[in-house]
Amino acid sequence: MGFAGFLSKKWLSVATVIVGATGLSGCFDLAQNVAVHRDGSGSYAVAISADGLVARGLDKKHADIDLDEDNNAVTHFVRHGDTTTQTSEVAFHDLSDLKLGDETMTMHVQGKKDDGAAVNFHRTFHIDHARKERDEDEEGFGRDVLHSIFGDHTYTFTVWLPGKIDHIAPVVVNDQVVHPTVWSDKYGHTIIWKMPLIDMFLANKIDFDVNFVANGEFHDTQSSPGAHHRRHHHHSDDDDDDDGDNNKS
């Protein structure tokens, strides 16, 4: 798999990145960051900090800034010693502007309270969708094999929401509860979930669910479905013949 160029153009299908990376020497930390403003706009960023072969693949990029035309994402590269960090960030006016291949993000207005609108933010990371798009011979990685690949690397999801937090639902990954870290300031709250990368990889899906209350212009909205990036299969001669027959009029 050619890692250079893959991340910049298909970075919003991050579960596919994780599955594809199992064949590489060296590994990375993956972080995703969402911020939602009081007018419903916001930003979404994906950062991959890599060393080894993955970092060398990232270093093959000729420019330090790349633009993903489909999502208007700007990609930056920062190098510190042997580690390269690629961060791709897109600003959105509404969640529906985001085209996400392996994720779904929604906001649902639950009602009004004295101090603002009661809103539910929900994100589902569909890791099983990426697995289904790989060949069967690439599935079934055991935890020991994955640990040898991913080591102590981590996956982090962070969301910033305005106002105050009403409720944070438990995040359960492989029967383990991942407890978030919560930071607050006068504008809102930052919620951070961090887990071993292999735990994320072995999950079928991960749900992040937060209720918050804030003054603003909120409405029901959802991210748009993006393309699932499938790897091209190698066809045998028989397959080519069949394709040729099917194409005959």
C-alpha positions in Angstrom: 0.0 0.0 0.0 1.4 3.4 -0.9 1.0 5.4 2.2 2.3 8.7 0.8 -0.6 10.5 -0.8 -3.2 8.1 0.7 -3.7 10.1 3.8 -4.0 13.5 2.2 -6.7 12.5 -0.3 -8.6 9.9 1.8 -8.0 11.1 5.3 -11.7 11.3 6.1 -11.9 7.5 5.8 -9.6 7.0 8.8 -10.7 3.5 9.6 -9.5 2.3 6.2 -6.1 3.9 7.1 -5.9 1.8 10.2 -6.8 -1.4 8.5 -4.4 -0.8 5.6 -1.5 0.0 8.0 -1.4 -3.5 9.4 1.0 -4.5 6.7 3.5 -1.7 7.4 6.7 -1.7 9.5 6.5 1.0 12.0 3.4 2.6 13.4 1.6 5.8 14.4 -0.6 7.5 16.9 -4.0 8.6 15.6 -5.9 11.6 16.9 -9.2 13.1 15.8 -10.5 16.5 17.0 -13.9 18.0 16.5 -15.0 21.5 17.7 -18.6 22.8 17.5 -19.4 26.5 17.8 -22.6 28.1 19.0 -23.8 28.8 15.4 -23.4 25.1 14.4 -20.2 25.6 12.5 -16.9 24.1 13.6 -13.8 22.2 12.6 -12.7 18.6 12.2 -9.0 17.5 12.3 -7.2 14.3 11.9 -3.5 14.0 13.1 -1.2 11.1 12.5 2.1 11.0 14.2 4.3 8.4 12.7 7.7 6.9 12.8 9.4 4.1 10.9 8.2 3.2 7.4 5.0 5.2 7.8 6.9 8.4 8.6 9.2 7.9 5.6 6.1 7.5 3.5 4.7 10.8 4.8 8.1 12.5 4.3 7.9 11.7 0.6 5.3 14.5 0.3 6.8 17.4 -1.7 4.7 20.1 -0.1 4.0 20.9 3.5 0.4 22.0 2.8 -2.1 19.9 0.8 -5.7 20.6 -0.1 -8.4 17.9 -0.3 -10.8 19.3 -2.9 -13.8 17.1 -1.7 -13.7 18.4 1.9 -11.7 21.6 1.6 -9.2 20.1 4.0 -5.8 21.7 4.5 -3.0 19.3 5.4 0.2 20.3 7.3 3.3 18.3 7.9 5.5 18.8 11.0 8.7 16.8 11.5 10.4 16.4 14.9 13.4 14.0 14.7 12.3 10.6 13.5 8.6 11.5 13.9 6.4 13.1 11.3 3.0 14.5 12.2 0.4 15.0 9.4 -2.6 17.1 10.4 -5.5 17.5 8.1 -8.2 20.0 9.1 -11.5 21.1 7.6 -13.8 23.9 8.6 -17.5 23.4 8.2 -20.5 25.6 8.3 -22.8 22.7 9.3 -22.1 19.0 10.1 -23.9 18.1 6.9 -20.9 19.7 5.0 -18.7 16.9 6.2 -18.4 13.8 4.0 -17.3 10.9 6.2 -16.6 7.5 4.9 -16.4 5.5 8.1 -18.0 7.9 10.6 -21.3 9.4 11.4 -21.7 12.6 13.4 -25.1 14.0 14.4 -26.5 16.9 16.5 -30.0 16.7 17.8 -31.8 19.5 19.6 -33.7 17.9 22.5 -35.5 21.0 23.7 -35.0 24.3 25.5 -33.8 25.0 29.0 -33.5 28.3 30.9 -29.8 28.5 30.0 -30.0 27.5 26.4 -30.8 24.7 24.0 -30.4 21.1 25.1 -28.4 19.4 22.4 -27.1 15.9 21.9 -23.8 15.3 20.0 -23.3 11.8 18.8 -20.4 10.2 16.8 -20.2 6.7 15.7 -16.8 5.4 14.4 -17.7 2.4 12.0 -14.5 0.4 12.2 -16.3 -2.7 11.0 -17.1 -0.9 7.7 -13.4 -0.7 6.9 -12.8 -4.4 7.6 -15.6 -5.4 5.3 -13.8 -3.6 2.4 -10.6 -5.6 2.8 -9.8 -9.0 1.3 -10.7 -12.0 3.6 -7.0 -13.0 3.7 -6.2 -9.6 5.4 -8.8 -10.2 8.2 -8.5 -12.0 11.5 -5.5 -10.3 13.0 -5.0 -11.6 16.5 -4.2 -9.3 19.4 -0.6 -10.5 19.7 0.0 -9.8 16.0 -1.6 -6.4 16.3 0.4 -5.6 19.5 3.6 -6.4 17.6 2.6 -3.9 14.9 1.0 -1.1 16.9 2.9 -1.5 20.2 2.1 1.2 22.7 0.6 3.6 20.2 -2.7 5.3 21.0 -6.0 6.5 19.5 -7.5 9.8 20.8 -10.8 11.4 20.1 -11.4 15.0 21.3 -14.6 17.1 21.0 -15.0 20.7 22.1 -18.6 21.8 22.8 -19.9 25.2 24.0 -21.8 25.9 27.2 -22.1 23.3 29.9 -22.1 19.5 29.8 -25.3 17.7 31.0 -24.2 14.1 30.4 -21.4 12.0 28.9 -22.4 8.5 28.0 -20.0 5.7 28.9 -17.7 4.7 26.0 -17.2 0.9 25.9 -14.5 -0.6 23.8 -14.0 -4.4 23.9 -15.9 -4.6 27.2 -13.7 -2.0 28.8 -15.0 1.5 29.8 -12.9 4.3 28.5 -13.1 7.2 30.9 -12.8 10.7 29.4 -10.8 13.6 30.6 -12.8 16.8 30.7 -11.4 20.4 30.6 -13.6 23.5 31.0 -13.2 27.2 30.3 -15.6 30.1 30.3 -16.6 29.2 26.7 -17.2 25.5 26.9 -15.8 22.0 27.6 -13.1 19.8 26.0 -13.7 16.1 26.3 -10.9 13.7 25.5 -11.1 9.9 25.2 -7.7 8.1 24.8 -7.2 4.3 24.3 -4.6 1.9 22.9 -4.7 1.8 19.1 -5.1 -1.9 19.1 -8.3 -1.7 21.3 -9.7 0.7 18.8 -8.7 -1.5 15.9 -10.4 -4.6 17.4 -13.7 -2.9 18.1 -16.6 -3.1 15.6 -17.7 0.4 16.3 -17.2 3.1 19.0 -20.0 5.5 20.0 -19.3 8.9 21.6 -22.4 10.6 23.0 -22.6 13.9 24.9 -25.5 16.1 26.0 -24.7 19.8 26.4 -26.7 23.0 27.0 -25.7 26.2 25.3 -27.1 29.4 23.8 -26.8 29.4 20.1 -28.2 28.6 16.7 -28.6 24.8 16.8 -30.7 22.5 14.7 -30.9 18.8 13.9 -28.1 17.9 11.4 -25.9 15.0 10.4 -22.7 14.4 8.5 -23.0 13.3 4.9 -22.0 9.8 3.7 -18.6 9.8 2.0 -17.1 7.3 -0.3 -15.7 4.0 1.1 -12.4 3.5 -0.5 -12.1 0.0 -1.8 -8.8 -1.6 -2.8 -8.8 -3.0 -6.3 -8.8 -6.7 -6.5 -6.5 -8.8 -8.7 -8.6 -10.7 -11.3 -7.6 -14.1 -12.7 -7.7 -14.8 -16.4 -11.1 -16.4 -16.0 -12.4 -13.3 -14.3 -11.1 -11.2 -17.2 -12.8 -13.5 -19.7 -16.0 -13.2 -17.7 -15.8 -9.5 -17.7 -15.2 -9.4 -21.4 -18.2 -11.6 -22.0 -20.4 -9.5 -19.8 -19.3 -6.4 -21.7 -20.3 -7.8 -25.1 -23.6 -6.4 -26.5 
